[in-house]
Amino acid sequence: MMNDYTGVLIFLIIAIGFVAIMFSVSYVLRPSKPDLKKLLPYECGNIVNEDARGLVSVKYYLIAIIFVLFDVETAFMFPWAVVFRDFGMFGLIEMAIFLLIILIGFCYAWKKGALEWD
């Protein structure tokens, strides 16, 4: 049985060795001259004045959850649309109920002000 996996084992050893060698070479050859300009924040341009683990508004997480909810909704709708004719009327009613539940949740979130950004 071990002979069946010998090729896989050799390939795994070569792959891990290649990655280790590439990381080692890049670590040795990279330029390392940190100065004040290189250590400044470059993405947002704002100098950090507080701890990165500070409090974040709950609304941020609410918006993220709503985004994931509607993203999952579209992930369910694409396969359904591909086989729509195979499902017939049952599939149409089933998707209508699913969309109605999602719409009720969206209206509830909208009514509670979860979509308002302060």
ABEGO torsion letter per residue (X at the ends): XAAAAAAAAAAAAAAAAAAAAAAAAAAAABBBBBBAAAABBAAAGBBBABBAABBBBAAAAAAAAAAAAAAAAAAAAAAAAAAAAAAEAAAAAAAAAAAAAAAAAAAAAAAAGAABBX
